[in-house]
Amino acid sequence: MADDIAGIFPQLEEITDPDLRYKVEACWREALQRGGWLTEDLDKIPFTLAIEGCDLSLAAHTRNVTDCSLALGRILDAAYSSTFRIDFDILVAGALLHDVGKLLEYRRDGRRFSVSAGGRLLRHPISGCALTAELGLPEPVQHIIATHSREGNGGHRSPESYIVHHSDFVNFEPLKDR
């Protein structure tokens, strides 16, 4: 199954630390298993339930957010290297896992997707962060997941978290307002 995850998310190759790359893949496998999903469901699960009729999959959204994060990270790293540096392994891991909790937040009712009972209690930034903590991913990756959405508003965000946060919303807002 690791090859399937790597095939769905080719940006895994951007992570230079093999242990971190393995843990990112393992996190997706564990979330799929716990949520009762198959790997091929990643291309069927909608990335959001908040936009009626949006057919962009969770896998496609995750790839788009990761690509945007990488592009923005490269620009900011070059522009502000004397002030801060971007940790690209952390950035890519956080971008790839920012919505992994949706596999726990969502459920399928036949052909429809809805919020699960657990998802009503814990939104995906919380469940995703808890899962990554349990699986031993670094705290900076957990931080990105926990703060990428409204749960991070008003608190500290690392540069990598800001990047994923804005990359996520630039891949959400234009679809919502179409």
Backbone as a ProteinNet text record, in pm:
[ID]
protein_1_A
[PRIMARY]
MADDIAGIFPQLEEITDPDLRYKVEACWREALQRGGWLTEDLDKIPFTLAIEGCDLSLAAHTRNVTDCSLALGRILDAAYSSTFRIDFDILVAGALLHDVGKLLEYRRDGRRFSVSAGGRLLRHPISGCALTAELGLPEPVQHIIATHSREGNGGHRSPESYIVHHSDFVNFEPLKDR
[TERTIARY]
81.3	0	86	208.6	295.1	316.6	330.9	348.2	224.2	105.8	-17.9	-20.6	15.8	17.9	119.8	236.7	339.4	293.3	215.9	162.7	57.3	-21.4	-125.4	-63	40.6	106.7	254.5	285.1	425.4	512.4	451.7	527.7	600.4	566.6	642.3	791.2	825.8	966.5	1040.9	967.4	1029.2	1082.7	1035.6	1081.4	1213.4	1320.7	1453.7	1481.3	1416	1435.5	1352.1	1415.9	1339.6	1247.2	1287.3	1202.5	1075.4	1089.2	972.1	881.8	939.9	861.2	782.5	848.7	781.4	665.7	687.8	582.7	463.7	488.3	377.9	293.3	359.1	286.6	210.9	275.2	211.7	89.7	96.7	-16.4	-137.1	-114	-223.9	-281.1	-194.3	-242.3	-326	-278.7	-351.5	-486	-489.1	-615.1	-714.5	-666.4	-754.3	-814.3	-729.7	-776.1	-877.3	-845.7	-936	-1068.5	-1063.6	-1186.2	-1267.2	-1210	-1279.6	-1277.1	-1173.4	-1160.3	-1060.3	-1068.3	-969	-880.8	-760.9	-668.7	-733	-804.7	-866.7	-978.1	-1026.7	-1127.8	-1072.4	-941.4	-882.8	-914.9	-938.7	-975.8	-1127	-1203.5	-1349.8	-1403.5	-1335.5	-1379.5	-1368.6	-1475.5	-1463.8	-1370.9	-1299.2	-1207.9	-1283.4	-1406.7	-1488.6	-1634.2	-1708.9	-1853.6	-1922.2	-1843	-1896.5	-1932.4	-1894.8	-1924.4	-2012.9	-2138.6	-2234.5	-2189.9	-2184.3	-2153.4	-2006.3	-1918.7	-1775.8	-1725.1	-1664.9	-1621.3	-1469.6	-1399.7	-1255.3	-1229	-1147	-1122.5	-1024.2	-1026	-931.5	-787.9	-763	-627.5	-584.2	-670.3	-635	-612.1	-698.9	-682.4	-549.7	-517.5	-393.3	-271.8	-273.9	-164	-153.8	-268.2	-267.6	-214.4	-259	-211.5	-61.7	-15.6	127.5	208.5	161.6	232.6	237.5	125.1	122.4	216	215.7	302.4	449.3	485.6	623.5	663.6	577.7	608.7	621.4	526.8	530.9	649.2	676	790.1	921.7	937.8	1061.4	1077.8	969	974	1008.5	940.7	964.9	1103.1	1147.9	1280	1388.3	1372.3	1469.3	1461.7	1341.4	1323.3	1363.2	1343.6	1362.2	1467.2	1560	1657.4	1742	1755.7	1832.5	1748	1615.7	1525.2	1481.6	1442.3	1403.5	1423.8	1433.7	1446.5	1326.6	1285.8	1176.9	1236.2	1177.5	1214.5	1123	1177	1095.2	1044.5	1119	1066.6	942.5	948.6	834.4	719.2	750	647.1	572.5	645.1	580.9	503.6	562	490.9	361.1	368	247.8	144.5	188.3	94.3	27.8	107.1	50.3	-47.3	-26.4	-110.4	-214	-220.4	-307.4	-451.8	-501.6	-640.8	-655.4	-550.6	-559	-670.7	-701.2	-809	-946.4	-960.4	-1090	-1129.6	-1030.9	-1063.3	-1131.7	-1117	-1185.7	-1310.7	-1309.7	-1421.3	-1538.7	-1510.1	-1613.2	-1652.6	-1769.6	-1814.9	-1893.3	-1910.5	-1987.4	-2117.5	-2227	-2359.3	-2402.5	-2368.9	-2398.8	-2314.3	-2379.1	-2307.4	-2284.7	-2336.2	-2323.5	-2214.8	-2153.5	-2054.3	-2113.6	-2083.3	-2132.7	-2031.6	-2061.9	-1974.7	-2006.9	-1904.4	-1921.5	-1956.8	-1998.8	-2028.9	-1904.1	-1790.8	-1665.8	-1626.5	-1655.3	-1625	-1705.8	-1824.9	-1904.5	-1841.3	-1768.3	-1703.6	-1564.7	-1489.5	-1352.5	-1332.7	-1312.6	-1284.8	-1147.9	-1126.8	-1006.8	-874.2	-861.3	-731.9	-696.7	-798.4	-774.3	-747.9	-834.4	-814.6	-687.4	-655.6	-532.7	-409.2	-413.8	-301.7	-283.1	-392.7	-384.1	-325.2	-367.2	-315.3	-165.6	-122.6	20.6	103.7	47.3	118.2	133.2	26	28.1	129.8	144.3	235.3	378	402.9	539.8	592.6	503.1	552.2	599.7	693.4	750.4	645.2	665.4	572	550.8	652.6	625.1	525.4	521.4	421.2	284.3	279.5	153.3	98.5	187.6	150.2	83	138.7	80.2	-61.9	-79.6	-211	-310	-268.4	-357.4	-395.2	-307.3	-329.4	-363.9	-377.7	-397.7	-535.2	-629.7	-765.7	-801.9	-929.4	-972.3	-928	-897.7	-849.6	-719.8	-646.3	-519.9	-532	-650.8	-668.3	-642.8	-569.1	-544.2	-427.2	-367	-253.3	-127.3	-21.1	107.5	98.1	155.7	175.7	321.5	384.3	519.7	512.4	626.5	623.4	565.1	600.4	548.4	396.5	346.7	202.4	129.2	184.6	123.6	114.8	220.3	224	114.9	104.3	2.1	-137.2	-154.9	-284.4	-330.2	-244.9	-284.1	-295.3	-210.3	-221.3	-352.6	-394.2	-521.1	-637.8	-638.2	-751.3	-753.4	-637.6	-637.6	-688	-688.3	-744.4	-885.8	-944.6	-1081.7	-1170.4	-1128.6	-1211.6	-1258.1	-1170.7	-1219.3	-1326.6	-1318.5	-1419.3	-1550.9	-1541.6	-1660.8	-1737.4	-1666.2	-1728.4	-1757.5	-1751.5	-1774.3	-1920.2
-119.4	0	126.1	119.4	237.6	289.8	197.9	241.9	313.8	270	337.1	479.1	498.6	631.9	718.9	663.6	739.7	773.6	686.4	714.4	824.1	827	929.5	1063.9	1060.8	1182.7	1182.2	1212	1209.6	1312.9	1411.6	1512.4	1451.5	1328.6	1260	1258.2	1253.2	1249	1377.2	1484.5	1610.5	1603.4	1505.7	1489.8	1413.8	1479.8	1419.2	1320.3	1335.8	1246.9	1120.1	1005.7	883.6	841.1	866	830.7	915.9	1043.6	1131.6	1092.9	1065.3	1023.2	896.6	800.7	676.3	705.3	793.6	824.7	895.5	979.7	1045.5	940.4	849	740.7	655.1	622.1	539.8	609.2	739.1	814.6	804.6	819.3	802.6	661.7	560.5	421.5	399.8	452.2	434.8	507.8	628.2	703.3	632.3	578.9	501.9	383.4	311.2	192.3	230.4	330.3	370.1	425.2	493.2	549.9	450.9	333.3	232.1	259.5	327.7	365	274.2	271.8	206.7	314.5	277.9	375.6	446.4	371.4	432.8	531.7	527.5	624.3	766.3	781.5	915.2	1000.6	935.5	1008	1024.4	976.3	987.2	1074.4	1073.5	1151.6	1299.6	1377.4	1521.3	1587.5	1689.3	1756.2	1840.4	1877.4	1954	1915	1925.2	1908.1	2044.3	2150.2	2285.9	2351	2290.5	2346.6	2246.9	2280.5	2194.1	2170.5	2044.1	2009.8	2016.1	2040.7	2044.5	1901	1869.4	1731.8	1713.8	1812.3	1799.3	1701.1	1601.7	1497.7	1543.3	1470.5	1495.6	1479	1379.1	1357.4	1474.6	1519.6	1631	1758.2	1786	1904.7	1899	1783.5	1768.3	1792.2	1737.7	1762.2	1911.3	1975.9	2118.5	2203.6	2176.5	2252.2	2230.2	2108.8	2080.2	2151.8	2149.9	2220.8	2370.8	2428.4	2572	2602.4	2515.7	2535.2	2532.6	2438.8	2431.5	2557.1	2602	2721.4	2844.2	2863	2977.2	2966.3	2846.4	2825.9	2862.3	2825.3	2858.2	3009	3076.8	3222.4	3288.6	3249	3310.5	3276.4	3154.2	3114.3	3198.3	3224.1	3306.8	3452.8	3502.3	3644.2	3678.3	3583.9	3615	3527.2	3475.1	3380.5	3439.4	3570.7	3630.3	3643.9	3628.4	3640.1	3504.1	3415.1	3279	3189.1	3061.5	2961	2867.4	2821.7	2725.5	2584.9	2503.8	2363.1	2288.8	2256.5	2199.9	2060.4	1980.6	1849.7	1867	1958.3	1984.3	2043.6	2137.4	2200.7	2097.6	2012.7	1913.9	1811	1763.6	1667.3	1728.3	1852.6	1919.1	1942.8	1982.2	2005.2	1873.7	1767.5	1638.5	1584.1	1618	1563	1662.2	1783.1	1884.5	1838.7	1759.7	1713.7	1564.3	1498.6	1353.8	1319.5	1410.4	1387.8	1379.5	1423.2	1411.7	1266.4	1176.7	1034.5	984.2	1058	1025.9	1112.1	1230.3	1325.2	1287.5	1225.2	1192.5	1046.1	1019.3	882	879.5	761	745.7	674.4	733	672	636	515.5	478.3	560.8	649.2	735.1	874.6	901.6	1034	1032.9	1148.9	1166.8	1262.6	1235.7	1322.1	1323	1403.1	1410.5	1292.3	1225.7	1111.9	1162.2	1070.4	1107.1	1165	1101.8	1153.1	1285.6	1303.7	1428.3	1545.6	1517.9	1625	1670.9	1581.7	1614.5	1675.8	1622.1	1667.7	1691	1817.3	1846.9	1791.4	1783.8	1718.5	1778.1	1909	1954.8	1891	1865.3	1805.1	1655.5	1585.7	1440.7	1409.9	1491.6	1471.5	1495.2	1599	1627.2	1513.7	1465.8	1355.7	1230.3	1201.7	1084.3	1097.8	1214.4	1231.7	1227.4	1277.2	1268.3	1122.5	1047.8	905.6	828	865.7	794.2	848.7	946.6	994	1091.3	1160.3	1264.6	1383.2	1461.3	1572.3	1677.1	1740.9	1843.8	1956	2000.2	2103.9	2059.3	1930.1	1878.7	1878.1	1833.7	1836.3	1978.7	2073.5	2214.7	2262.1	2226.9	2266.8	2212.4	2086.4	2023.9	2091.2	2113.8	2172.3	2315.8	2389.2	2533.1	2571.4	2474.9	2510.2	2569.9	2548.7	2598	2695.8	2720.2	2821.8	2791.7	2666.8	2631.3	2702.9	2746.5	2816.5	2967.3	3020.4	3165.1	3222.6	3330.7	3399.9	3346.5	3237.7	3181.3	3189.3	3132.8	3129.4	3035	3076.6	2989.3	3002.7	2889.4	2889.5	2937.8	2976.5	3012.8	2900.6	2777.6	2665.1	2653	2679.5	2673.3	2784	2905.4	3013.3	2975.2	2917	2879.8	2778	2672.4	2570.6	2630.1	2709.8	2774.7	2853.9	2939.6	3022.8	2941	2841.1	2754	2676.3	2634.1	2563.2	2654.2	2774.9	2863.7	2917.8	2933.2	2976	2863.3	2741.7	2627.1	2592.4	2679.8	2660.4	2779	2899.1	3019.1	3039.8	3030	3053	2952	2828.3	2727.1	2757.6	2809.4	2841.3	2957.2	3050.5	3171.9	3166.1	3050.1	3042.9	3047
0	0	0	52.5	54.1	-86.9	-183.8	-322	-371.4	-329.8	-368.9	-314.2	-190.4	-130.1	-203	-231.4	-303.5	-444.6	-506.4	-638.9	-636.2	-532.1	-517.9	-482.1	-399.5	-352.8	-393	-519	-563.1	-491	-427.2	-352.5	-232.6	-195.9	-90.3	-121.5	-248.8	-290	-253	-225.8	-184.4	-41	35.8	174.7	171.7	215.7	207.1	319.6	433.7	547.9	526.1	503.5	474.4	588.1	713.2	826.8	827.2	801.3	797	679.6	564.2	447.1	480.8	545.2	584.5	680	777.8	875.7	811.4	712.3	641.3	569.4	499.8	432.4	532.8	643.6	746.8	806.2	818.2	871.9	778.1	648.7	552.9	559.8	567.4	574.5	699.8	812.8	938.8	936.3	882.3	874.1	782.5	671.4	582.8	657.3	727.5	800.2	907.9	988.5	1097.1	1046.6	933.5	877.7	795	770.8	691.6	542.4	496.3	355.7	285.4	154	69.7	8.4	-32.4	-92.1	-210.2	-293.1	-411.4	-375.8	-253.1	-209.6	-202.6	-189.9	-180.6	-303.5	-415.8	-537.5	-550.9	-454.2	-456.5	-343.8	-230.8	-114.7	-150.1	-130.9	-159.5	-58.1	-103.9	-11.3	90.3	58.2	151.8	134.9	243.8	239.6	243.6	252.1	266.9	133.6	21.7	-110	-184.6	-196.9	-265.8	-410.7	-450.2	-588.1	-626.1	-531.2	-561.4	-573.6	-686.9	-709.3	-699.7	-644.9	-627.2	-512.7	-539.4	-439.5	-331.9	-221.2	-113	-163	-246.8	-299.8	-387.1	-477.7	-566.4	-486.2	-390	-305.8	-230.4	-175.8	-99.5	-189.1	-309.5	-403.5	-436.9	-462.5	-496.5	-382.6	-261.5	-145.1	-125.9	-144.8	-129.7	-236.9	-360.3	-468.1	-441.5	-398.1	-365.6	-248.7	-149	-32.6	-73.1	-158.6	-205.6	-282	-372.1	-451.6	-361.3	-272.6	-181.5	-86.3	-37.2	51.5	-14	-139.4	-211.6	-227.6	-260	-274.8	-141.6	-35.5	94.9	149.6	128.1	175.4	108.5	-21.1	-92.7	-48.8	-28.9	3.6	147.1	240	381.8	449.1	372.5	428	539.9	544.5	654.7	780.9	768.4	882.9	935	844.1	881.1	759.9	786.1	680.2	687.1	573	564.9	576.4	662.5	671.9	574.1	457.7	351.1	382	457.4	497	583.9	678.5	766.5	686.3	597.6	514.9	430.6	360.4	273	355.3	463.9	548.9	601.9	648.4	699.9	592	473.8	363.6	321.3	311.8	272.3	376.1	502	609.1	663.1	608.4	669.8	681.6	586.9	590.3	616	663.5	686.5	785	875.5	972.1	908.8	784.3	716.1	695.4	693.1	682.2	808.7	918	1042.9	1059.8	1000.5	1013.3	921.9	808.7	710.5	717.9	662.6	641.6	511.1	457.8	334.2	367.3	319.5	330.4	188.5	146.6	8.5	-86.1	-161.8	-256.1	-200.4	-81.6	-19.8	86.8	105.3	210.9	314	439.8	546.9	661.3	761.4	878.7	970	1016.6	1107.7	1247.8	1333.1	1472.1	1539.1	1518	1574.4	1513.6	1385.2	1316.2	1367.5	1420.5	1481.8	1612.9	1676.4	1804.1	1785.4	1688.9	1664.7	1515.8	1478.7	1337.8	1297.2	1167.5	1114.2	1160.3	1190.1	1241.1	1376.7	1456.5	1589	1575.8	1503.3	1489.4	1410.5	1310.1	1234	1318.7	1400.4	1489.5	1590.2	1646.4	1743.4	1679.1	1557	1487.4	1461.3	1415.4	1387.5	1515.4	1625	1753.2	1794.6	1781.6	1817.8	1734.9	1607.9	1518.3	1520.7	1606.4	1627	1524.3	1454.5	1363.3	1445.1	1392.8	1470.1	1507	1620.8	1667.2	1565.9	1491.4	1390.4	1283.2	1250.4	1156.3	1223.5	1347.5	1423.1	1430.2	1453.1	1462.4	1333.1	1219.2	1090.8	1078.6	1110	1098.9	1194.3	1316.8	1417.9	1386	1317	1296.8	1153.9	1064.2	922.3	894.9	980.6	958.8	1070.7	1088.3	1185.5	1328.1	1355.7	1489	1523.1	1423.7	1446.7	1455	1430.5	1432.3	1571.2	1574.7	1701	1780.4	1736.3	1807.7	1723.8	1776.3	1705.2	1586.8	1476.2	1360.5	1318.1	1290.8	1235.3	1091	1031.9	889.4	802.3	831.7	754	769.6	891.2	913	838.6	839.1	760.8	613.5	563	422	389.9	471	446.2	465.2	568.4	594	471.1	420.4	306.3	177.9	161.4	44.4	46.8	164.1	179.1	141	193	167.8	25.5	-37.7	-176.7	-267.3	-216.4	-288.8	-243.6	-160	-112.6	-151.9	-117.3	-135.7	-280.6	-381.1	-518	-561.4	-509.2	-542.1	-472.5	-351.3	-273	-336.4	-392.9	-444.4	-594.5	-656.2	-802.4	-835.8
[MASK]
++++++++++++++++++++++++++++++++++++++++++++++++++++++++++++++++++++++++++++++++++++++++++++++++++++++++++++++++++++++++++++++++++++++++++++++++++++++++++++++++++++++++++++++++++

